[in-house]
Amino acid sequence: MDVNHMPENRGMLFIFNHQQKLSFWMANTPLPLDIIFVNKQKKIVRIHHNAVPFSKKNLPSGKPALYAVETNGGFCVAHDIEEGMKIAF
């Protein structure tokens, strides 16, 4: 929230205490983001592309996730990142 700029090829990683269905929103976020939900096996279970700034719409993981990664909007398309892929960090 309240992040006004994110450098190219950077992101934010959110780590939760246990795997569960998650939901984010963009209410206090002024830039479009790709929101990537990842399970404990580090498999991408859901991507929300170009989430709309300042939106109060819930963006759910749909499936249990342990991590969420936020990148600049369009990052996943530009780098051919899709649901079902695994990530490393």
DSSP file (Angstrom, degrees, kcal/mol; ACC not computed):
  #  RESIDUE AA STRUCTURE BP1 BP2  ACC     N-H-->O    O-->H-N    N-H-->O    O-->H-N    TCO  KAPPA ALPHA  PHI   PSI    X-CA   Y-CA   Z-CA
    1    1 A M              0   0    0      0, 0.0    28,-0.2     0, 0.0     3,-0.1   0.000 360.0 360.0 360.0 149.8    0.0    0.0    0.0
    2    2 A D        +     0   0    0     26,-3.3     2,-0.6     1,-0.2    27,-0.2   0.666 360.0 145.7  61.5  19.6    1.0    3.6   -0.6
    3    3 A V        -     0   0    0     25,-0.2    28,-0.3     1,-0.1    -1,-0.2  -0.797  25.0-177.5 -87.1 121.4    3.9    2.5   -2.9
    4    4 A N        +     0   0    0     -2,-0.6     2,-0.3     1,-0.3    -1,-0.1   0.656  65.2  18.6 -94.3 -18.1    4.2    5.2   -5.6
    5    5 A H        -     0   0    0     26,-0.1    -1,-0.3     2,-0.0    26,-0.0  -0.983  55.0-169.0-154.8 138.5    7.0    3.7   -7.7
    6    6 A M        -     0   0    0     -2,-0.3     3,-0.1    -3,-0.1     4,-0.1  -0.993  32.1-117.7-128.9 126.0    8.6    0.2   -8.1
    7    7 A P    >   -     0   0    0      0, 0.0     3,-1.3     0, 0.0    65,-0.2  -0.219  43.9 -87.1 -58.7 150.7   11.8   -0.1  -10.0
    8    8 A E  T 3  S+     0   0    0      1,-0.3     3,-0.1    63,-0.1    63,-0.0  -0.277 113.0  16.2 -57.9 142.9   11.7   -2.3  -13.2
    9    9 A N  T 3  S+     0   0    0      1,-0.3     2,-0.3    -3,-0.1    -1,-0.3   0.749 105.7 109.6  61.1  28.3   12.3   -6.0  -12.5
   10   10 A R    <   +     0   0    0     -3,-1.3    62,-0.6    -4,-0.1     2,-0.3  -0.816  40.3 169.8-121.7 166.3   11.6   -5.6   -8.8
   11   11 A G  E     -A   71   0A   0     -2,-0.3     2,-0.4    60,-0.2    60,-0.2  -0.939  31.8-105.3-160.3-178.4    8.7   -6.8   -6.6
   12   12 A M  E     -A   70   0A   0     58,-2.2    58,-2.6    -2,-0.3     2,-0.5  -0.981  25.2-152.3-122.7 134.3    7.4   -7.2   -3.2
   13   13 A L  E     -A   69   0A   0     -2,-0.4     2,-0.5    56,-0.2    56,-0.2  -0.920   5.6-165.0-110.1 127.8    7.2  -10.6   -1.4
   14   14 A F  E     -A   68   0A   0     54,-3.1    54,-1.9    -2,-0.5     2,-0.5  -0.959   4.7-164.7-111.7 126.8    4.6  -11.3    1.2
   15   15 A I  E     -A   67   0A   0     -2,-0.5     2,-0.2    52,-0.2    52,-0.2  -0.954   6.6-157.5-115.3 124.4    5.0  -14.4    3.4
   16   16 A F  E     -     0   0A   0     50,-2.6     3,-0.1    -2,-0.5    50,-0.0  -0.609  25.3-118.5-100.9 161.6    2.1  -15.6    5.5
   17   17 A N  E    S+     0   0A   0     -2,-0.2     2,-0.3     1,-0.2    -1,-0.1   0.817  93.8   5.9 -69.8 -32.6    2.2  -17.8    8.6
   18   18 A H  E    S-     0   0A   0     47,-0.1     2,-0.2    48,-0.1    -1,-0.2  -0.990  87.0 -90.9-150.3 156.3    0.2  -20.7    7.0
   19   19 A Q  E     +     0   0A   0     -2,-0.3     2,-0.3    45,-0.1    47,-0.2  -0.478  61.8 136.9 -70.0 132.1   -1.2  -21.6    3.6
   20   20 A Q  E     -A   65   0A   0     45,-2.1    45,-3.1    -2,-0.2     2,-0.3  -0.964  62.0 -72.2-161.9 167.8   -4.7  -20.4    3.2
   21   21 A K        -     0   0    0     -2,-0.3     2,-0.3    43,-0.3    45,-0.0  -0.606  57.8-163.1 -69.9 132.2   -7.0  -18.7    0.6
   22   22 A L        -     0   0    0     41,-0.5    39,-2.9    -2,-0.3    40,-0.5  -0.740  15.1-166.1-116.6 162.6   -5.8  -15.1    0.3
   23   23 A S  E     -D   60   0B   0     37,-0.3     2,-0.3    -2,-0.3    35,-0.1  -0.957   5.5-175.6-150.7 132.9   -7.3  -11.9   -1.0
   24   24 A F  E     -D   59   0B   0     35,-1.8    35,-2.9    -2,-0.3     2,-0.3  -0.755   3.9-165.1-117.4 167.2   -5.7   -8.6   -1.8
   25   25 A W        -     0   0    0     -2,-0.3     3,-0.2    33,-0.2    31,-0.2  -0.940  23.3-133.3-146.3 170.9   -7.1   -5.3   -3.0
   26   26 A M    >   +     0   0    0     29,-1.4     3,-2.2    31,-0.3    28,-1.5   0.107  57.6 129.3-112.9  19.3   -5.7   -2.1   -4.4
   27   27 A A  T 3  S+     0   0    0      1,-0.3    -1,-0.2    28,-0.2    29,-0.1   0.791  85.9  25.6 -51.7 -37.9   -7.5    0.5   -2.3
   28   28 A N  T 3  S+     0   0    0     -3,-0.2   -26,-3.3    27,-0.1    -1,-0.3   0.037  99.3 103.6-115.6  25.9   -4.3    2.4   -1.3
   29   29 A T    <   -     0   0    0     -3,-2.2    25,-1.5   -28,-0.2    26,-0.2  -0.932  47.1-169.7-116.4 115.9   -2.1    1.5   -4.2
   30   30 A P        +     0   0    0      0, 0.0    -1,-0.1     0, 0.0   -26,-0.1   0.410  66.5  61.5 -88.1   3.3   -1.5    4.2   -6.9
   31   31 A L  S    S-     0   0    0    -28,-0.3    23,-0.1    21,-0.1     2,-0.1  -0.965  88.8-103.3-129.1 148.6    0.2    2.0   -9.5
   32   32 A P        -     0   0    0      0, 0.0    41,-2.3     0, 0.0     2,-0.3  -0.425  44.1-171.6 -68.3 139.7   -1.1   -1.0  -11.5
   33   33 A L  E     -CB  51  72A   0     18,-0.9    18,-3.7    39,-0.3     2,-0.5  -0.937  28.5-131.9-130.4 151.4    0.4   -4.3  -10.2
   34   34 A D  E     - B   0  71A   0     37,-2.2    37,-2.2    -2,-0.3     2,-0.6  -0.921  28.1-155.2 -92.2 129.5    0.5   -8.0  -11.2
   35   35 A I  E     -CB  48  70A   0     13,-2.4    13,-2.7    -2,-0.5     2,-0.5  -0.945   9.0-168.2-111.5 120.4   -0.4   -9.9   -8.1
   36   36 A I  E     -CB  47  69A   0     33,-3.2    33,-2.8    -2,-0.6     2,-0.4  -0.937   6.1-157.4-115.1 117.2    0.9  -13.5   -8.1
   37   37 A F  E     -CB  46  68A   0      9,-3.1     8,-2.5    -2,-0.5     9,-1.4  -0.818  14.4-171.2 -96.3 134.1   -0.3  -16.0   -5.5
   38   38 A V  E     -CB  44  67A   0     29,-2.5    29,-2.5    -2,-0.4    28,-2.4  -0.975  12.9-137.7-131.3 135.2    2.0  -18.9   -4.8
   39   39 A N    >   -     0   0    0      4,-2.5     3,-2.3    -2,-0.4    26,-0.1  -0.223  40.7 -89.0 -85.5-179.2    1.5  -22.1   -2.7
   40   40 A K  T 3  S+     0   0    0      1,-0.3    -1,-0.1     2,-0.2    25,-0.1   0.708 128.2  58.5 -66.9 -18.6    4.0  -23.7   -0.3
   41   41 A Q  T 3  S-     0   0    0      2,-0.1    -1,-0.3    45,-0.0     3,-0.1   0.360 119.4-113.4 -86.1   5.4    5.5  -25.8   -3.2
   42   42 A K    <   +     0   0    0     -3,-2.3    45,-2.6     1,-0.3     2,-0.4   0.780  69.8 144.1  64.9  31.4    6.2  -22.4   -4.8
   43   43 A K  B     -E   86   0C   0     43,-0.2    -4,-2.5    -4,-0.0     2,-0.5  -0.846  56.5-116.4 -97.6 134.3    3.8  -23.1   -7.6
   44   44 A I  E     +C   38   0A   0     41,-3.4    40,-2.7    -2,-0.4    -6,-0.3  -0.587  35.1 174.9 -72.8 119.9    1.8  -20.1   -9.0
   45   45 A V  E     +     0   0A   0     -8,-2.5     2,-0.3    -2,-0.5    -7,-0.2   0.653  64.6   7.3-100.7 -19.3   -1.9  -20.7   -8.2
   46   46 A R  E     -C   37   0A   0     -9,-1.4    -9,-3.1    36,-0.1     2,-0.4  -0.942  54.2-164.8-163.2 139.3   -3.3  -17.4   -9.5
   47   47 A I  E     -C   36   0A   0     -2,-0.3     2,-0.6   -11,-0.2   -11,-0.2  -0.997   5.4-162.3-125.2 129.9   -2.2  -14.2  -11.3
   48   48 A H  E >   -C   35   0A   0    -13,-2.7   -13,-2.4    -2,-0.4     3,-0.5  -0.957  22.7-146.4-106.4 113.9   -4.2  -11.0  -11.3
   49   49 A H  E 3   -     0   0A   0     -2,-0.6   -15,-0.2     1,-0.2     3,-0.1  -0.623  66.6 -10.4 -86.0 136.0   -2.8   -9.0  -14.2
   50   50 A N  E 3  S-     0   0A   0     -2,-0.3   -16,-0.2     1,-0.1    -1,-0.2   0.882  78.7-151.6  47.0  54.1   -2.6   -5.2  -14.1
   51   51 A A  E <   -C   33   0A   0    -18,-3.7   -18,-0.9    -3,-0.5    -1,-0.1  -0.312  25.1-105.2 -56.4 137.3   -4.7   -4.8  -10.9
   52   52 A V    >   -     0   0    0    -20,-0.2     3,-1.7    -3,-0.1   -26,-0.2  -0.483  34.5-111.5 -74.9 125.3   -6.5   -1.4  -11.1
   53   53 A P  T 3  S+     0   0    0      0, 0.0   -26,-0.1     0, 0.0     3,-0.1  -0.233  96.7   7.2 -55.2 141.7   -5.0    1.3   -8.8
   54   54 A F  T 3  S+     0   0    0    -25,-1.5   -27,-0.2   -28,-1.5     2,-0.2   0.504  91.9 146.8  65.3   8.3   -7.3    2.4   -5.9
   55   55 A S    <   -     0   0    0     -3,-1.7   -29,-1.4   -26,-0.2   -28,-0.2  -0.500  41.9-158.1 -75.1 142.1   -9.8   -0.4   -6.6
   56   56 A K        +     0   0    0    -30,-0.2     2,-0.2    -2,-0.2    -1,-0.1   0.261  53.0 125.8 -99.0   9.3  -11.6   -1.9   -3.7
   57   57 A K        -     0   0    0     -5,-0.1   -31,-0.3     1,-0.1     2,-0.2  -0.500  66.7-116.7 -69.0 132.6  -12.4   -5.1   -5.7
   58   58 A N        -     0   0    0     -2,-0.2   -33,-0.2   -33,-0.1    -1,-0.1  -0.523  21.5-159.8 -70.9 136.4  -11.2   -8.3   -3.9
   59   59 A L  E     -D   24   0B   0    -35,-2.9   -35,-1.8    -2,-0.2     2,-0.1  -0.857  19.2-163.3-118.0  91.2   -8.5  -10.1   -5.8
   60   60 A P  E     -D   23   0B   0      0, 0.0   -37,-0.3     0, 0.0   -23,-0.1  -0.365  27.4-137.4 -82.9 154.6   -8.6  -13.7   -4.4
   61   61 A S        -     0   0    0    -39,-2.9     2,-1.0     1,-0.1   -38,-0.1   0.760  27.1-153.2 -75.0 -25.8   -6.1  -16.5   -4.7
   62   62 A G  S    S+     0   0    0    -40,-0.5    -1,-0.1   -16,-0.1   -41,-0.1  -0.096  74.4  46.2  78.9 -40.0   -8.8  -19.0   -5.4
   63   63 A K  S    S-     0   0    0     -2,-1.0   -41,-0.5   -43,-0.1   -43,-0.1  -0.864 108.9 -74.1-127.0 161.3   -6.6  -21.8   -4.0
   64   64 A P        -     0   0    0      0, 0.0     2,-0.3     0, 0.0   -43,-0.3  -0.302  54.6-178.0 -58.7 139.1   -4.6  -21.9   -0.8
   65   65 A A  E     -A   20   0A   0    -45,-3.1   -45,-2.1   -47,-0.1   -26,-0.3  -0.974  29.4-168.6-138.4 151.0   -1.4  -19.8   -1.0
   66   66 A L  E    S+     0   0A   0    -28,-2.4   -50,-2.6    -2,-0.3     2,-0.3   0.589  78.1  36.8-108.3 -22.2    1.5  -19.2    1.3
   67   67 A Y  E     -AB  15  38A   0    -29,-2.5   -29,-2.5   -52,-0.2     2,-0.4  -0.914  57.0-162.6-131.6 154.7    3.1  -16.3   -0.6
   68   68 A A  E     -AB  14  37A   0    -54,-1.9   -54,-3.1    -2,-0.3     2,-0.4  -0.994   9.2-164.3-133.9 137.8    2.0  -13.3   -2.7
   69   69 A V  E     -AB  13  36A   0    -33,-2.8   -33,-3.2    -2,-0.4     2,-0.5  -0.982   2.7-160.9-121.5 130.6    4.3  -11.5   -5.0
   70   70 A E  E     +AB  12  35A   0    -58,-2.6   -58,-2.2    -2,-0.4     2,-0.3  -0.951  16.9 167.4-112.9 130.9    3.5   -8.0   -6.4
   71   71 A T  E     -AB  11  34A   0    -37,-2.2   -37,-2.2    -2,-0.5   -60,-0.2  -0.816  47.3 -71.4-128.0 169.5    5.3   -6.8   -9.5
   72   72 A N  E >   - B   0  33A   0    -62,-0.6     3,-2.0    -2,-0.3     4,-0.3  -0.348  67.8 -87.5 -58.1 144.5    4.7   -3.8  -11.8
   73   73 A G  T 3  S+     0   0    0    -41,-2.3    -1,-0.1     1,-0.3   -24,-0.1  -0.292 115.7  25.4 -54.9 135.1    1.6   -4.3  -14.0
   74   74 A G  T 3> S+     0   0    0     -3,-0.1     4,-2.4   -41,-0.0    -1,-0.3   0.289  85.8 115.1  92.9  -8.9    2.4   -6.2  -17.2
   75   75 A F  H <> S+     0   0    0     -3,-2.0     4,-1.6     1,-0.2     6,-0.2   0.918  74.7  50.2 -59.8 -45.9    5.5   -8.0  -15.7
   76   76 A C  H  4>S+     0   0    0     -4,-0.3     5,-2.9     1,-0.2    -1,-0.2   0.911 113.3  44.6 -63.9 -42.7    4.0  -11.4  -16.0
   77   77 A V  H >45S+     0   0    0      1,-0.2     3,-1.3     3,-0.2    -1,-0.2   0.931 112.4  52.3 -65.5 -44.5    3.0  -11.0  -19.7
   78   78 A A  H 3<5S+     0   0    0     -4,-2.4    -1,-0.2     1,-0.3    -2,-0.2   0.778 118.2  37.3 -62.9 -26.7    6.3   -9.5  -20.6
   79   79 A H  T 3<5S-     0   0    0     -4,-1.6    -1,-0.3    -5,-0.2    -2,-0.2   0.178 110.4-116.1-113.1  16.3    8.2  -12.4  -19.0
   80   80 A D  T < 5 +     0   0    0     -3,-1.3     2,-0.5     1,-0.2    -3,-0.2   0.850  54.8 164.1  53.1  40.7    5.8  -15.2  -20.1
   81   81 A I      < +     0   0    0     -5,-2.9     2,-0.3    -6,-0.2    -1,-0.2  -0.796  10.7 175.8 -91.2 127.7    4.9  -16.0  -16.5
   82   82 A E    >   -     0   0    0     -2,-0.5     3,-1.7     1,-0.0   -38,-0.2  -0.887  37.8 -85.8-132.0 158.5    1.8  -18.2  -16.2
   83   83 A E  T 3  S+     0   0    0     -2,-0.3   -38,-0.2     1,-0.2     3,-0.1  -0.351 112.7  37.5 -58.4 141.8   -0.3  -19.9  -13.6
   84   84 A G  T 3  S+     0   0    0    -40,-2.7    -1,-0.2     1,-0.4   -39,-0.1   0.125  89.8 116.6  97.8 -19.6    1.1  -23.4  -12.9
   85   85 A M    <   -     0   0    0     -3,-1.7   -41,-3.4   -42,-0.1    -1,-0.4  -0.368  63.2-124.0 -74.7 160.4    4.7  -22.4  -13.2
   86   86 A K  B     -E   43   0C   0    -43,-0.3     2,-0.3    -3,-0.1   -43,-0.2  -0.806  22.0-157.1-103.0 150.1    7.1  -22.6  -10.2
   87   87 A I        -     0   0    0    -45,-2.6     2,-0.4    -2,-0.3   -49,-0.0  -0.826   2.9-147.1-120.5 162.8    9.1  -19.7   -8.9
   88   88 A A              0   0    0     -2,-0.3   -46,-0.0     1,-0.1    -2,-0.0  -0.987 360.0 360.0-129.3 140.8   12.3  -19.4   -6.9
   89   89 A F              0   0    0     -2,-0.4    -1,-0.1     0, 0.0   -47,-0.0   0.252 360.0 360.0-155.0 360.0   13.3  -16.9   -4.3
